[in-house]
């Protein structure tokens, strides 16, 4: 594996320390996914006139808390004044919204734009910054993803970032509805903003 370096870490920790901490927090498959999201975030940033180094870092750490045990999430949700409705969901939602808390505490990254992109990558939102959209879409289309429609998703996202957000939301809601899964309210609202065609 090539060495991972970030031009700026937005943390007192070095690149090497962030990489080591992240690697210790997850299995090899998840770590490889994070590298793919980082590389895809960089490409999307370059296409959308955004800081590629900042996007690459945000993409790399987006799943930092993905494999945190559920009981740790529940404890933080109860003790840190999160919306208690989150307890009706699971790590699929928590690792973004609550994951930003772990990133701030453990990786010492306090940049508001990065933390917001982490929070929104599991649910999307009605208001999304360029970085929010980059991480959200990169997570969906990184090279390790292999599902029906992923090539079309890549084509759409690389042509137009907003369309990529809409494509992903439509695909995600279709999956959740087909499988009778609970849908987070912000994701419904985001779908109505980004995915509905006039």
N, C-alpha and C positions, 0 to 999 in steps of 0.2 A: 504494500500500500504506500502511495506517495505521502510525503509529509504534508500535514495541513497547517497552513499559516494564515493568520488574519492580519491585515495591515493595521487595524485598530480593534481592540477587544472591548472597548467601552467598559472596562473592568480593571481593577488593580491586578488581576490575574493575567498571566501571559497566554499567548496562543497555545503553547504546549500544555499549560496547566488546565485550560478550558477543555482541550481535546482529551486529556487524561481523565479529567473528572467526568466528562460526558461518557467516555468509553466504559468507565467503571459503573455507570448508572444503567446500562442496558446490555442486551445480548448483541452478538456480532451482526445478525441480520438487521436489527434496528439501527445499529451504528452505520452500516453500509447504506441504509435508506437515508440517513441524515446527511451523509456525504453526497448522495445523489441529489437531494433537495437543495443542498448548498450550491452545488455546481449549476443546477437548473435555475436557482434564484439569481445567480450571477449573470447567466445568459439573458434572463428576462429583464434584469435591471439594465443591462447594456442596451437592450432594445427599447427601453422605456425611459431613457435619460435619468436613471436613478443611480445612486452610489453602489457600484457592484460589490465593493468590499463589505459594506454594511449589510447588503442583501445576503451575501454569502454567509456571513456570521449568523444572521437571523434564521436563515434556512438551516444551517447546521444545528442550532440549538432548539429548533421548533419542537422536537419530540423529547427534549431532555427529561421530562417527567412521565413519559409514556408508560414506563414500567415501574413507576413508584407504586408500592402496595396500596390497595384501596383504603385500608384503615388510616394510612397517613393522610390521604386526601380528605377523608371524612373528618379527621381531627382538625385539619386546617380550615375546612369549610365551617365547622362549628365554632372555632376559636378566633378566626380572623375576620369576622364580619362579612363573609361572602353571602350572597343571596342564598337562603336556605332551600329554595326550590332546587338548587343544584343537587341536593341529596336524592332527588327523584331520578337522577341520571347516573352515569358511570364514567369510567376512565376515558371512554371515547370522547366525551365532552370535557371532563375535568382536566385532562393533560394539557389543554390549551388555557382555559380560563384560570385554573388554579396553578397550572404548571408555571406560569409567569412568576408566581410567588416563590416557587422553589428556585427558579433561575436567578431572581433578585437576591435571595438569601444565600444560595450556595455558589453561584458563579459570579456574584457581586456585580451583575450587569443592571444598571439603573436607567439606561436610556429609555425614555417613555415611548418612543416610536417602535423600538425593538420589542419592548414588553407588550405593547398593544397588538403588534402583529402576531406575537405568540398567542395572546388571549383569543384573537379572532380566527386563528387558523383552523379551529375545530368546528366553528359555527358560522363563520362569516358575519356580516352586519350590514345594516342599511348604509352607514357611513364607513367607507374603507379608504385608507390612504394607499398610495402607490405601493409602499412596502407591505401593507396588509394583503393586497391583491397578489403581489409577487409570491409571498410565502404560501398563501392559500392555494394558488394555482400550481406552484412548483411541487408541493406535496402530492398533488394529484397526478402530475405528468412526469415525474422524475424517471430516469432510464430503467429503474428496477420494477416499475409498475407494468403489469401485464394483465389487462382485462379487456373485454370487448368494448371497442370505442376509444381506447387510449390513444391510438394514432390520430384519430380525428380530434380528440381533445388537445393533443400537442399542436396540431396544425392550426386550430382555432386560437389557442393561447399565444402562440408565437406571432400570429398575424395581428391580434388585438387583445390586449390584456383584459379589458372589461368583458369582452365576449367570452374569454376563457373562464372568468368568474361565473358568468351566467351558465355556460355549458356545464361546469362542474356542479353548480347548485341543482340544475335540472336533473343531472345524472344521479346525484346524491339523494334527492327527494324521491326520485323514481325507485331507487334501491330500498330506501327506508319504508316507503309505502307498500311496495311489493312484498316486503318481508314483515309487514305489520309492526314496524319499530316505532318507538316514541320519537317525535320530532321536537327539537328544542325551538321555542318560540322565535328567537332571533334568526334562526335559519329559515323559518317560514317568511319572516319579514324581508330577509336578504333575498330570498328567491323572488319575491314580488318586485323588488327593486332592480335586481341585476339579470334575472333570467326570463321574465315575461316579455314576449315580443308583441309590439303594437300591431 
